[in-house]
Structure formats: structure tokens, C-alpha cells
Amino acid sequence: MKKQLWLGIAWAVFTIFLWASWQIATRFGVTRSMSVFDLVAVRFAVAALVMLPIVLRQGLAVRRLGLGTVLVLAATAGAPYVLVAAGGLSLAPAGQGGALIAGVLPLWVTLLGAVFLGERPSRWHGVGLALIFLGAAAIVGVEGIGQSSSQLFGQILLLSASAMYAMYSLVNRRAGLSSLHATAIVSVLSAAFYLPVYVLFLHPTLFEASLQSVLFQAVYQGAIVSLLALIGWNRALALLGPARLAPFASLVPVLTLLAAIPILGEVPTPIEWAGTILISLGVPLASGALGRRAASKASI
């Protein structure tokens, strides 16, 4: 049992480091080596190649789910989602990306679940959501006073990307696809729709970037984030369960904020620290970790 616990913790830590570093790698790529359009093309060209065998074996699930549902999945977690998220990270600091995408995700999931599925949060769930809201308001509202309009627009894009992924999470939960199959469908459809548009209409500048930058983003975005992070989270979920795993997700905003200091030279303000900490405190509560633990103790 102890071995299973430590192995689950190792997988969880591995995955959250990948998630936190995605904000850093994306911010670095779209501000120093290539355009947002180039980065998205590289990501899904490689991800589609990696995931194509899964689609060839299991199909696109159009008959089972309907074309509309499959397209919604591809739009909310595929190329449109990454375009919005990377666009936000081209205008706003990486630390804000960690807080406003991953950190605010439980808030969007709850709001969308309440509107479309009639789900209602518990008391502790509501406390977590309030903390997340206050943290996001501090970053976007209080910190936003006097900032440039481009950074504010970047923050709006980051929040929009979080809402898109929340929609994906809810739709895929109802669809019942495995996370690997869903990711494969999203990757292949994104490449099929986006790459022709990119080549014909978006003025590719990929060949102006250094080979080292292109290879790094290709491997990191297309293989490591798309596949290894997914495998890592699923293994951690299987070994730890959702209640033990939820607090690890709360580390993503803080780790991103810390990593951005030495790597990108982005030093957070006191308001950014306060907002990120509030969001990180709210994530495990909003994810239902405390409620699940209480329920499990009551059943023993």
C-alpha cells in the first residue's frame, strides 16, 4: 500500500511539473522564437502522428457520439483552444497563465455544470470556488489597474481558454471516452482542419525560427504534453484516487509562477502572489477533495 502511495505521488509530481512547464515553454516560444500560429501547427502536426494509431484502431467515435459532439471536443481542447491559450500567453506573463487557465478551471466546470447539467456545489465546494474567484479578480482586476490593454486582452484570452477546456471536460465526461482516445481524436482532427488553413492563409514563419527551437517545441508540445502528461495523470489517478490527487493540481499555478522568475525573468507582483495563492488554496476545495475525504471517513 505504501509503495502504491509513493508511486502515485511520483506520477502526480511528474505530471504537475509538465503542466506548469507548459505555460513556460509556450510563453517562451511565442515571445522569442515563433508565432502563435507556428507553435500550434508544430504541436498538432507531431501530436497527430503520435496519436494516429489510436484513431486508426478505435475510430473517431462519430457514430457513437454524433458529429456535433466530436467537433465540440476538437474545438474546446484542440487547435482553437491552444490558439486562444497561446495567444493569451503571448500577451500576459506565464505565471498568470498558470493561475487563470489551470487554476480557474474548477470554477468554470462548476458554473457550466450548474447551467447545463443542473449540478449544485456543496458548501466546501462553494468556499473553494469563492477563493478561486477572489484570486482571479485580484490578478485581473486589482493587478489590472494601470496595465496595458494588450495584457488585459491576454488575461481575457487565458480565462477564455480555461472556459473552453472546462466545456471539453464536461462534454467528454458525458461522452464516456477514455482520456487517451479523446486526446487522439482531438489531435488528429485538429491537424486535419488546422494545418491546411495554416499553410494557405496564416503566413507561416516557421522556417525563420531556429531548428533547435522548432525541435524543442515539436517534442515538448506534440509528444511530452500531449501524451506523457496524460499518461502521468491517469496513472496518478489510478494509484491515488481523485481525493488525494486534487491537491496536487493546486500546485500548478504556484510552480508556474516560481519557474517564470529564473527562466523568463518575470517577477510576480505582490498582488499576483496573493491571487495565485488564493487560487491554489481554492482548487482542492473546489475539486471536492475535502468533501470526498469527509465522506470516506464517515463510511469507515
C-alpha positions in Angstrom: 0.0 0.0 0.0 2.8 2.4 0.9 4.6 1.6 -2.4 1.4 2.4 -4.3 1.0 5.7 -2.4 4.6 6.8 -3.2 4.4 5.7 -6.8 1.1 7.7 -7.2 2.8 10.8 -5.6 5.7 10.4 -8.0 3.4 10.3 -11.1 1.4 13.3 -9.8 4.5 15.4 -9.2 5.8 14.4 -12.6 2.6 15.5 -14.3 2.2 18.8 -12.5 5.7 19.7 -13.4 4.8 19.1 -17.1 1.7 21.1 -16.8 3.5 24.0 -15.1 6.3 24.0 -17.6 3.8 24.0 -20.5 3.0 27.6 -19.6 6.7 28.5 -19.5 7.6 26.7 -22.8 4.6 28.2 -24.6 5.3 31.7 -23.3 9.0 31.3 -24.3 8.1 30.0 -27.7 5.5 32.6 -28.7 7.5 35.6 -27.5 11.1 34.6 -28.5 11.2 32.1 -31.4 7.9 31.7 -33.3 4.4 33.0 -33.8 1.3 31.5 -32.1 0.2 30.1 -35.4 3.6 28.3 -35.9 3.5 26.8 -32.4 0.0 25.4 -32.8 1.0 23.9 -36.2 4.1 22.2 -34.7 2.1 20.9 -31.8 -0.7 19.2 -33.7 1.5 18.0 -36.6 3.5 16.0 -34.1 0.6 15.1 -31.8 -1.4 13.8 -34.8 1.4 11.5 -35.9 1.8 10.2 -32.3 -1.9 9.6 -31.8 -2.9 8.4 -35.3 -2.5 4.7 -34.5 -5.1 5.1 -31.7 -7.6 6.7 -34.1 -7.0 4.1 -36.8 -7.7 1.4 -34.2 -10.6 2.9 -32.3 -12.0 5.4 -34.8 -13.3 8.9 -34.4 -16.4 7.9 -32.5 -18.7 9.9 -34.8 -21.4 7.1 -35.0 -21.4 6.7 -31.2 -21.4 10.4 -30.2 -22.5 12.3 -33.3 -20.6 14.7 -35.5 -21.5 17.7 -33.4 -20.1 16.3 -30.1 -16.9 15.2 -31.8 -16.4 18.6 -33.3 -17.1 20.3 -29.9 -14.4 18.1 -28.3 -11.9 19.0 -31.1 -12.7 22.7 -30.8 -12.6 23.0 -27.0 -9.3 21.0 -26.4 -7.7 21.1 -29.9 -6.3 23.8 -32.1 -8.8 26.5 -31.3 -8.2 26.0 -27.5 -4.4 26.1 -28.0 -4.6 29.2 -30.2 -6.5 31.0 -27.5 -4.3 29.8 -24.7 -1.0 30.5 -26.6 -2.4 33.9 -27.7 -3.0 34.8 -24.1 0.5 33.7 -23.1 1.9 35.9 -25.8 0.4 38.9 -24.1 0.3 38.1 -20.4 3.0 36.6 -18.1 3.3 32.8 -17.7 2.5 33.0 -14.0 -0.9 34.5 -14.8 -1.4 31.7 -17.4 -0.9 29.1 -14.7 -3.4 30.8 -12.4 -6.0 31.8 -15.0 -6.1 28.6 -17.1 -5.4 25.7 -14.7 -6.4 27.5 -11.5 -9.7 28.9 -12.7 -10.7 25.6 -14.4 -12.8 24.2 -11.4 -14.7 27.5 -11.3 -15.7 27.2 -15.0 -16.5 23.5 -14.6 -18.9 24.2 -11.8 -20.5 27.2 -13.5 -21.0 25.3 -16.7 -22.2 22.2 -14.9 -24.8 24.3 -13.0 -26.1 25.9 -16.1 -26.2 22.9 -18.5 -26.4 19.9 -16.2 -28.2 21.3 -13.1 -25.3 20.4 -10.8 -25.1 22.2 -7.5 -21.9 22.7 -5.5 -21.6 21.6 -1.8 -20.7 24.0 0.9 -16.9 23.3 0.9 -17.1 23.3 -2.9 -18.5 26.8 -2.7 -15.8 28.0 -0.4 -13.1 26.8 -2.9 -14.9 28.5 -5.8 -15.0 31.8 -3.8 -11.3 31.6 -3.2 -10.6 31.0 -6.9 -12.9 33.9 -7.9 -11.2 36.2 -5.4 -7.7 35.2 -6.7 -8.7 35.7 -10.3 -10.3 39.0 -9.5 -7.1 40.1 -7.8 -5.0 39.2 -10.8 -7.3 40.6 -13.5 -9.0 43.4 -11.6 -6.7 44.8 -8.9 -3.5 44.0 -10.7 -5.0 45.1 -14.0 -5.3 48.7 -12.8 -2.9 50.7 -15.0 -1.7 47.8 -17.0 -1.6 47.8 -20.8 -4.7 47.0 -22.8 -2.7 44.1 -24.5 -2.0 42.4 -21.2 -5.7 42.8 -20.2 -6.7 41.2 -23.5 -4.2 38.4 -22.8 -5.8 37.8 -19.5 -9.2 37.6 -21.2 -7.8 35.0 -23.6 -6.4 33.0 -20.7 -9.8 32.9 -19.0 -11.5 32.0 -22.2 -9.1 29.1 -22.8 -9.9 27.9 -19.3 -13.6 28.1 -20.1 -13.1 26.2 -23.3 -11.3 23.3 -21.5 -14.0 23.2 -18.9 -16.5 22.7 -21.7 -14.3 19.9 -23.1 -14.1 18.3 -19.6 -17.9 18.3 -19.2 -18.7 17.1 -22.8 -16.1 14.3 -22.6 -17.4 13.2 -19.2 -20.8 12.7 -20.7 -19.3 11.2 -23.9 -17.6 8.5 -21.8 -14.4 8.3 -24.0 -11.1 7.3 -22.4 -8.8 10.2 -22.0 -6.3 8.7 -24.4 -8.9 8.1 -27.1 -10.4 11.6 -26.7 -6.9 13.1 -26.9 -6.2 11.1 -30.1 -9.4 12.3 -31.7 -8.7 15.9 -30.8 -5.1 15.8 -32.1 -5.9 14.1 -35.4 -8.9 16.3 -36.2 -7.0 19.5 -35.2 -4.2 18.6 -37.6 -6.7 17.7 -40.4 -8.5 21.0 -40.1 -5.9 23.4 -38.9 -2.8 22.6 -40.9 -4.3 23.3 -44.4 -5.6 26.7 -43.1 -2.2 27.4 -41.5 -0.3 26.7 -44.7 -2.7 28.5 -47.1 -3.8 31.5 -45.1 -1.8 32.2 -41.9 1.5 33.1 -43.4 3.8 30.5 -41.9 7.1 31.8 -40.5 8.2 28.6 -39.0 11.4 28.4 -41.2 12.5 31.7 -39.7 12.9 30.1 -36.3 16.0 28.2 -35.2 16.0 24.4 -35.7 16.6 24.0 -32.0 13.5 25.9 -31.1 11.3 24.1 -33.6 12.6 20.7 -32.4 12.1 21.5 -28.8 8.5 22.7 -29.3 7.8 19.8 -31.5 8.9 17.2 -29.0 7.6 19.1 -25.9 4.2 20.3 -27.3 3.5 17.4 -29.6 4.7 14.4 -27.6 5.5 15.2 -23.9 2.5 17.4 -23.1 0.0 15.6 -25.4 0.9 12.1 -24.3 3.2 11.8 -21.3 1.3 14.3 -19.2 -1.9 12.4 -20.0 -0.4 9.0 -19.1 1.1 10.5 -15.9 -2.2 12.0 -14.6 -4.1 8.8 -15.4 -1.6 6.7 -13.5 -1.6 9.0 -10.6 -5.4 9.0 -10.6 -5.5 5.2 -10.6 -3.0 4.9 -7.7 -4.2 7.8 -5.5 -7.8 8.4 -6.4 -9.4 11.8 -7.0 -9.5 13.0 -3.4 -5.7 12.5 -2.9 -4.9 13.8 -6.3 -6.9 17.1 -6.3 -4.4 19.0 -4.0 -1.6 18.3 -6.5 -3.4 20.3 -9.2 -3.4 23.3 -6.9 0.4 23.4 -7.2 0.4 24.2 -10.9 -0.2 28.0 -10.5 2.5 28.4 -7.8 5.0 26.3 -9.7 4.4 28.2 -12.9 4.8 31.5 -11.0 8.1 30.3 -9.4 9.6 28.8 -12.6 8.8 32.0 -14.6 11.2 34.0 -12.4 14.6 32.4 -13.4 13.6 31.1 -16.9 11.6 34.1 -18.2 12.7 36.8 -15.9 9.1 37.5 -15.0 9.0 38.6 -11.3 5.4 38.5 -9.9 4.0 41.4 -8.1 2.6 41.1 -4.5 -1.0 41.1 -6.0 -0.1 38.2 -8.4 1.4 36.2 -5.5 -1.7 36.8 -3.4 -4.1 36.0 -6.2 -2.2 32.8 -7.1 -2.1 31.6 -3.5 -5.9 32.2 -3.2 -6.5 30.2 -6.3 -4.2 27.4 -5.2 -6.0 27.2 -1.9 -9.3 27.1 -3.6 -8.5 24.4 -6.2 -8.6 21.3 -3.9 -11.8 22.5 -2.2 -13.5 23.3 -5.5 -12.4 19.9 -6.8 -14.3 18.2 -4.0 -11.2 16.8 -2.2 -12.3 17.8 1.3 -15.9 16.6 0.7 -14.7 13.2 -0.6 -12.4 12.7 2.4 -15.1 13.6 4.8 -17.4 11.1 3.1 -14.8 8.4 3.1 -14.1 8.9 6.8 -17.8 8.7 7.6 -18.1 5.4 5.8 -15.3 3.7 7.7 
